[in-house]
Amino acid sequence: MRSSKNLFLFGRAEQLRRLCFMVLLSVLAIGAYAQNKSVTGTVVDTTGESVIGASVLVQGTTNGTITDF
């Protein structure tokens, strides 16, 4: 038969194991949510010339980039 001290420590170890499992699941869920998407295209002005250094933002967010050559 286990002593009360051993039962207390066993309960704490089980709680810690469950907490670690929940943290692991949370990290995996965040990684699945944050997917990378690639967008390609050309930014041109009114004369049809490409614009270098134009800021491009995803509408409604703060995600964006700057165009290059």
Biopython code that builds the backbone (N, CA, C, O; Angstrom):
import numpy as np
from Bio.PDB.StructureBuilder import StructureBuilder

atoms = [
    (1, "MET", "N", (0.836, -1.177, 0.000)),
    (1, "MET", "CA", (0.000, 0.000, 0.000)),
    (1, "MET", "C", (0.884, 1.245, 0.000)),
    (1, "MET", "O", (1.899, 1.287, 0.696)),
    (2, "ARG", "N", (0.514, 2.230, -0.756)),
    (2, "ARG", "CA", (1.314, 3.451, -0.854)),
    (2, "ARG", "C", (1.029, 4.378, 0.316)),
    (2, "ARG", "O", (-0.086, 4.431, 0.835)),
    (3, "SER", "N", (2.052, 5.099, 0.713)),
    (3, "SER", "CA", (1.854, 6.073, 1.788)),
    (3, "SER", "C", (1.191, 7.322, 1.213)),
    (3, "SER", "O", (1.162, 7.508, -0.003)),
    (4, "SER", "N", (0.665, 8.168, 2.080)),
    (4, "SER", "CA", (-0.026, 9.373, 1.627)),
    (4, "SER", "C", (0.941, 10.333, 0.923)),
    (4, "SER", "O", (0.540, 11.051, 0.007)),
    (5, "LYS", "N", (2.212, 10.350, 1.347)),
    (5, "LYS", "CA", (3.201, 11.223, 0.695)),
    (5, "LYS", "C", (3.449, 10.773, -0.747)),
    (5, "LYS", "O", (3.548, 11.609, -1.644)),
    (6, "ASN", "N", (3.548, 9.476, -0.973)),
    (6, "ASN", "CA", (3.744, 8.961, -2.325)),
    (6, "ASN", "C", (2.545, 9.253, -3.207)),
    (6, "ASN", "O", (2.706, 9.572, -4.385)),
    (7, "LEU", "N", (1.336, 9.147, -2.649)),
    (7, "LEU", "CA", (0.133, 9.463, -3.425)),
    (7, "LEU", "C", (0.101, 10.932, -3.812)),
    (7, "LEU", "O", (-0.306, 11.276, -4.922)),
    (8, "PHE", "N", (0.531, 11.805, -2.895)),
    (8, "PHE", "CA", (0.583, 13.232, -3.190)),
    (8, "PHE", "C", (1.559, 13.521, -4.323)),
    (8, "PHE", "O", (1.234, 14.270, -5.244)),
    (9, "LEU", "N", (2.758, 12.931, -4.265)),
    (9, "LEU", "CA", (3.759, 13.155, -5.311)),
    (9, "LEU", "C", (3.323, 12.556, -6.632)),
    (9, "LEU", "O", (3.581, 13.133, -7.689)),
    (10, "PHE", "N", (2.664, 11.408, -6.590)),
    (10, "PHE", "CA", (2.177, 10.782, -7.818)),
    (10, "PHE", "C", (1.115, 11.664, -8.476)),
    (10, "PHE", "O", (1.100, 11.797, -9.700)),
    (11, "GLY", "N", (0.241, 12.259, -7.695)),
    (11, "GLY", "CA", (-0.787, 13.161, -8.229)),
    (11, "GLY", "C", (-0.169, 14.392, -8.873)),
    (11, "GLY", "O", (-0.627, 14.844, -9.923)),
    (12, "ARG", "N", (0.855, 14.927, -8.254)),
    (12, "ARG", "CA", (1.547, 16.100, -8.805)),
    (12, "ARG", "C", (2.236, 15.759, -10.127)),
    (12, "ARG", "O", (2.211, 16.558, -11.063)),
    (13, "ALA", "N", (2.845, 14.587, -10.207)),
    (13, "ALA", "CA", (3.513, 14.175, -11.443)),
    (13, "ALA", "C", (2.487, 14.022, -12.562)),
    (13, "ALA", "O", (2.757, 14.391, -13.705)),
    (14, "GLU", "N", (1.328, 13.488, -12.244)),
    (14, "GLU", "CA", (0.278, 13.324, -13.247)),
    (14, "GLU", "C", (-0.233, 14.685, -13.719)),
    (14, "GLU", "O", (-0.489, 14.859, -14.910)),
    (15, "GLN", "N", (-0.385, 15.638, -12.825)),
    (15, "GLN", "CA", (-0.814, 16.988, -13.202)),
    (15, "GLN", "C", (0.226, 17.655, -14.098)),
    (15, "GLN", "O", (-0.121, 18.310, -15.081)),
    (16, "LEU", "N", (1.486, 17.488, -13.756)),
    (16, "LEU", "CA", (2.562, 18.073, -14.557)),
    (16, "LEU", "C", (2.601, 17.444, -15.946)),
    (16, "LEU", "O", (2.817, 18.142, -16.936)),
    (17, "ARG", "N", (2.396, 16.151, -16.023)),
    (17, "ARG", "CA", (2.381, 15.453, -17.306)),
    (17, "ARG", "C", (1.230, 15.962, -18.178)),
    (17, "ARG", "O", (1.406, 16.185, -19.375)),
    (18, "ARG", "N", (0.066, 16.141, -17.580)),
    (18, "ARG", "CA", (-1.087, 16.663, -18.325)),
    (18, "ARG", "C", (-0.839, 18.090, -18.806)),
    (18, "ARG", "O", (-1.184, 18.440, -19.935)),
    (19, "LEU", "N", (-0.239, 18.912, -17.944)),
    (19, "LEU", "CA", (0.065, 20.287, -18.326)),
    (19, "LEU", "C", (1.042, 20.316, -19.504)),
    (19, "LEU", "O", (0.841, 21.080, -20.448)),
    (20, "CYS", "N", (2.079, 19.512, -19.463)),
    (20, "CYS", "CA", (3.049, 19.457, -20.562)),
    (20, "CYS", "C", (2.386, 18.999, -21.855)),
    (20, "CYS", "O", (2.688, 19.514, -22.931)),
    (21, "PHE", "N", (1.489, 18.038, -21.747)),
    (21, "PHE", "CA", (0.771, 17.556, -22.924)),
    (21, "PHE", "C", (-0.094, 18.659, -23.527)),
    (21, "PHE", "O", (-0.133, 18.814, -24.747)),
    (22, "MET", "N", (-0.785, 19.427, -22.687)),
    (22, "MET", "CA", (-1.625, 20.517, -23.177)),
    (22, "MET", "C", (-0.783, 21.614, -23.837)),
    (22, "MET", "O", (-1.187, 22.178, -24.853)),
    (23, "VAL", "N", (0.375, 21.915, -23.265)),
    (23, "VAL", "CA", (1.270, 22.913, -23.860)),
    (23, "VAL", "C", (1.761, 22.438, -25.219)),
    (23, "VAL", "O", (1.822, 23.223, -26.165)),
    (24, "LEU", "N", (2.108, 21.169, -25.325)),
    (24, "LEU", "CA", (2.561, 20.608, -26.592)),
    (24, "LEU", "C", (1.462, 20.698, -27.653)),
    (24, "LEU", "O", (1.731, 21.085, -28.791)),
    (25, "LEU", "N", (0.249, 20.350, -27.294)),
    (25, "LEU", "CA", (-0.864, 20.450, -28.241)),
    (25, "LEU", "C", (-1.106, 21.891, -28.672)),
    (25, "LEU", "O", (-1.416, 22.144, -29.836)),
    (26, "SER", "N", (-0.970, 22.832, -27.752)),
    (26, "SER", "CA", (-1.154, 24.241, -28.083)),
    (26, "SER", "C", (-0.103, 24.722, -29.082)),
    (26, "SER", "O", (-0.420, 25.443, -30.027)),
    (27, "VAL", "N", (1.134, 24.323, -28.869)),
    (27, "VAL", "CA", (2.215, 24.726, -29.781)),
    (27, "VAL", "C", (1.982, 24.137, -31.170)),
    (27, "VAL", "O", (2.185, 24.820, -32.174)),
    (28, "LEU", "N", (1.564, 22.898, -31.232)),
    (28, "LEU", "CA", (1.289, 22.277, -32.533)),
    (28, "LEU", "C", (0.122, 22.943, -33.240)),
    (28, "LEU", "O", (0.149, 23.101, -34.461)),
    (29, "ALA", "N", (-0.897, 23.335, -32.497)),
    (29, "ALA", "CA", (-2.057, 23.998, -33.096)),
    (29, "ALA", "C", (-1.666, 25.359, -33.663)),
    (29, "ALA", "O", (-2.132, 25.742, -34.736)),
    (30, "ILE", "N", (-0.821, 26.082, -32.955)),
    (30, "ILE", "CA", (-0.374, 27.396, -33.439)),
    (30, "ILE", "C", (0.446, 27.224, -34.717)),
    (30, "ILE", "O", (0.299, 28.004, -35.657)),
    (31, "GLY", "N", (1.302, 26.211, -34.754)),
    (31, "GLY", "CA", (2.106, 25.957, -35.957)),
    (31, "GLY", "C", (1.248, 25.608, -37.153)),
    (31, "GLY", "O", (1.565, 26.005, -38.274)),
    (32, "ALA", "N", (0.181, 24.884, -36.945)),
    (32, "ALA", "CA", (-0.712, 24.535, -38.049)),
    (32, "ALA", "C", (-1.486, 25.745, -38.526)),
    (32, "ALA", "O", (-1.795, 25.851, -39.713)),
    (33, "TYR", "N", (-1.804, 26.658, -37.629)),
    (33, "TYR", "CA", (-2.571, 27.841, -37.990)),
    (33, "TYR", "C", (-1.729, 28.833, -38.778)),
    (33, "TYR", "O", (-2.238, 29.466, -39.703)),
    (34, "ALA", "N", (-0.462, 28.982, -38.439)),
    (34, "ALA", "CA", (0.413, 29.972, -39.067)),
    (34, "ALA", "C", (1.061, 29.380, -40.315)),
    (34, "ALA", "O", (2.231, 28.999, -40.297)),
    (35, "GLN", "N", (0.307, 29.310, -41.374)),
    (35, "GLN", "CA", (0.810, 28.752, -42.614)),
    (35, "GLN", "C", (1.362, 29.868, -43.495)),
    (35, "GLN", "O", (0.857, 30.991, -43.483)),
    (36, "ASN", "N", (2.400, 29.546, -44.255)),
    (36, "ASN", "CA", (2.987, 30.509, -45.193)),
    (36, "ASN", "C", (2.295, 30.405, -46.530)),
    (36, "ASN", "O", (2.076, 29.309, -47.047)),
    (37, "LYS", "N", (1.954, 31.537, -47.081)),
    (37, "LYS", "CA", (1.373, 31.584, -48.413)),
    (37, "LYS", "C", (2.193, 32.542, -49.252)),
    (37, "LYS", "O", (2.605, 33.599, -48.773)),
    (38, "SER", "N", (2.431, 32.178, -50.494)),
    (38, "SER", "CA", (3.242, 32.989, -51.381)),
    (38, "SER", "C", (2.361, 33.647, -52.428)),
    (38, "SER", "O", (1.510, 32.997, -53.036)),
    (39, "VAL", "N", (2.569, 34.928, -52.632)),
    (39, "VAL", "CA", (1.830, 35.685, -53.641)),
    (39, "VAL", "C", (2.837, 36.288, -54.596)),
    (39, "VAL", "O", (3.820, 36.890, -54.164)),
    (40, "THR", "N", (2.604, 36.135, -55.888)),
    (40, "THR", "CA", (3.508, 36.711, -56.883)),
    (40, "THR", "C", (2.730, 37.651, -57.787)),
    (40, "THR", "O", (1.510, 37.554, -57.916)),
    (41, "GLY", "N", (3.447, 38.540, -58.393)),
    (41, "GLY", "CA", (2.816, 39.482, -59.313)),
    (41, "GLY", "C", (3.727, 40.667, -59.560)),
    (41, "GLY", "O", (4.864, 40.695, -59.091)),
    (42, "THR", "N", (3.229, 41.636, -60.291)),
    (42, "THR", "CA", (3.987, 42.839, -60.626)),
    (42, "THR", "C", (3.167, 44.061, -60.264)),
    (42, "THR", "O", (1.991, 44.158, -60.614)),
    (43, "VAL", "N", (3.795, 44.999, -59.558)),
    (43, "VAL", "CA", (3.150, 46.273, -59.241)),
    (43, "VAL", "C", (3.586, 47.266, -60.299)),
    (43, "VAL", "O", (4.781, 47.498, -60.486)),
    (44, "VAL", "N", (2.620, 47.854, -60.994)),
    (44, "VAL", "CA", (2.933, 48.823, -62.057)),
    (44, "VAL", "C", (2.242, 50.142, -61.764)),
    (44, "VAL", "O", (1.227, 50.191, -61.068)),
    (45, "ASP", "N", (2.820, 51.230, -62.317)),
    (45, "ASP", "CA", (2.189, 52.539, -62.187)),
    (45, "ASP", "C", (1.229, 52.771, -63.352)),
    (45, "ASP", "O", (0.956, 51.849, -64.120)),
    (46, "THR", "N", (0.724, 53.975, -63.488)),
    (46, "THR", "CA", (-0.278, 54.268, -64.518)),
    (46, "THR", "C", (0.282, 54.177, -65.934)),
    (46, "THR", "O", (-0.473, 54.011, -66.892)),
    (47, "THR", "N", (1.604, 54.284, -66.068)),
    (47, "THR", "CA", (2.204, 54.185, -67.400)),
    (47, "THR", "C", (2.627, 52.754, -67.745)),
    (47, "THR", "O", (3.111, 52.502, -68.849)),
    (48, "GLY", "N", (2.446, 51.814, -66.806)),
    (48, "GLY", "CA", (2.810, 50.429, -67.064)),
    (48, "GLY", "C", (4.213, 50.065, -66.619)),
    (48, "GLY", "O", (4.630, 48.921, -66.799)),
    (49, "GLU", "N", (4.957, 51.006, -66.041)),
    (49, "GLU", "CA", (6.302, 50.728, -65.538)),
    (49, "GLU", "C", (6.208, 50.039, -64.181)),
    (49, "GLU", "O", (5.352, 50.372, -63.361)),
    (50, "SER", "N", (7.110, 49.060, -63.950)),
    (50, "SER", "CA", (7.096, 48.381, -62.656)),
    (50, "SER", "C", (7.600, 49.320, -61.565)),
    (50, "SER", "O", (8.487, 50.143, -61.792)),
    (51, "VAL", "N", (7.017, 49.178, -60.382)),
    (51, "VAL", "CA", (7.364, 50.031, -59.248)),
    (51, "VAL", "C", (8.265, 49.235, -58.306)),
    (51, "VAL", "O", (7.873, 48.183, -57.803)),
    (52, "ILE", "N", (9.472, 49.743, -58.073)),
    (52, "ILE", "CA", (10.421, 49.102, -57.170)),
    (52, "ILE", "C", (10.303, 49.774, -55.813)),
    (52, "ILE", "O", (10.317, 51.002, -55.720)),
    (53, "GLY", "N", (10.185, 48.969, -54.756)),
    (53, "GLY", "CA", (10.116, 49.519, -53.404)),
    (53, "GLY", "C", (8.713, 49.877, -52.958)),
    (53, "GLY", "O", (8.550, 50.599, -51.974)),
    (54, "ALA", "N", (7.696, 49.391, -53.653)),
    (54, "ALA", "CA", (6.317, 49.654, -53.245)),
    (54, "ALA", "C", (5.952, 48.742, -52.078)),
    (54, "ALA", "O", (6.316, 47.566, -52.071)),
    (55, "SER", "N", (5.238, 49.276, -51.095)),
    (55, "SER", "CA", (4.772, 48.476, -49.960)),
    (55, "SER", "C", (3.484, 47.762, -50.353)),
    (55, "SER", "O", (2.560, 48.372, -50.891)),
    (56, "VAL", "N", (3.437, 46.482, -50.080)),
    (56, "VAL", "CA", (2.248, 45.668, -50.360)),
    (56, "VAL", "C", (1.799, 45.060, -49.046)),
    (56, "VAL", "O", (2.571, 44.351, -48.400)),
    (57, "LEU", "N", (0.549, 45.327, -48.634)),
    (57, "LEU", "CA", (0.011, 44.816, -47.379)),
    (57, "LEU", "C", (-1.190, 43.929, -47.643)),
    (57, "LEU", "O", (-1.947, 44.161, -48.586)),
    (58, "VAL", "N", (-1.364, 42.912, -46.808)),
    (58, "VAL", "CA", (-2.560, 42.085, -46.848)),
    (58, "VAL", "C", (-3.669, 42.906, -46.210)),
    (58, "VAL", "O", (-3.517, 43.401, -45.093)),
    (59, "GLN", "N", (-4.769, 43.049, -46.908)),
    (59, "GLN", "CA", (-5.857, 43.902, -46.454)),
    (59, "GLN", "C", (-6.399, 43.426, -45.103)),
    (59, "GLN", "O", (-6.689, 42.245, -44.909)),
    (60, "GLY", "N", (-6.525, 44.376, -44.180)),
    (60, "GLY", "CA", (-7.058, 44.073, -42.863)),
    (60, "GLY", "C", (-6.042, 43.529, -41.872)),
    (60, "GLY", "O", (-6.404, 43.173, -40.750)),
    (61, "THR", "N", (-4.766, 43.457, -42.271)),
    (61, "THR", "CA", (-3.720, 42.953, -41.374)),
    (61, "THR", "C", (-2.517, 43.896, -41.418)),
    (61, "THR", "O", (-2.523, 44.908, -42.118)),
    (62, "THR", "N", (-1.500, 43.537, -40.660)),
    (62, "THR", "CA", (-0.234, 44.275, -40.724)),
    (62, "THR", "C", (0.834, 43.455, -41.443)),
    (62, "THR", "O", (2.013, 43.803, -41.390)),
    (63, "ASN", "N", (0.437, 42.368, -42.117)),
    (63, "ASN", "CA", (1.368, 41.519, -42.865)),
    (63, "ASN", "C", (1.645, 42.151, -44.221)),
    (63, "ASN", "O", (0.718, 42.567, -44.917)),
    (64, "GLY", "N", (2.907, 42.222, -44.595)),
    (64, "GLY", "CA", (3.224, 42.805, -45.881)),
    (64, "GLY", "C", (4.671, 42.617, -46.262)),
    (64, "GLY", "O", (5.438, 41.933, -45.584)),
    (65, "THR", "N", (5.022, 43.247, -47.371)),
    (65, "THR", "CA", (6.387, 43.169, -47.896)),
    (65, "THR", "C", (6.643, 44.380, -48.777)),
    (65, "THR", "O", (5.764, 45.220, -48.967)),
    (66, "ILE", "N", (7.846, 44.462, -49.308)),
    (66, "ILE", "CA", (8.231, 45.532, -50.228)),
    (66, "ILE", "C", (8.666, 44.903, -51.529)),
    (66, "ILE", "O", (9.401, 43.915, -51.530)),
    (67, "THR", "N", (8.222, 45.462, -52.631)),
    (67, "THR", "CA", (8.547, 44.883, -53.941)),
    (67, "THR", "C", (10.016, 45.110, -54.268)),
    (67, "THR", "O", (10.642, 46.049, -53.778)),
    (68, "ASP", "N", (10.561, 44.212, -55.124)),
    (68, "ASP", "CA", (11.934, 44.327, -55.606)),
    (68, "ASP", "C", (11.914, 44.354, -57.134)),
    (68, "ASP", "O", (10.893, 44.687, -57.737)),
    (69, "PHE", "N", (13.025, 44.007, -57.754)),
    (69, "PHE", "CA", (13.104, 44.042, -59.203)),
    (69, "PHE", "C", (12.136, 43.052, -59.800)),
    (69, "PHE", "O", (12.052, 42.931, -61.022)),
]
sb = StructureBuilder()
sb.init_structure("model")
sb.init_model(0)
sb.init_chain("A")
sb.init_seg("    ")
for serial, (resi, resn, name, xyz) in enumerate(atoms, 1):
    if name == "N":
        sb.init_residue(resn, " ", resi, " ")
    sb.init_atom(name, np.array(xyz, "f"), 0.0, 1.0, " ", f" {name:<3s}", serial, name[0])
structure = sb.get_structure()
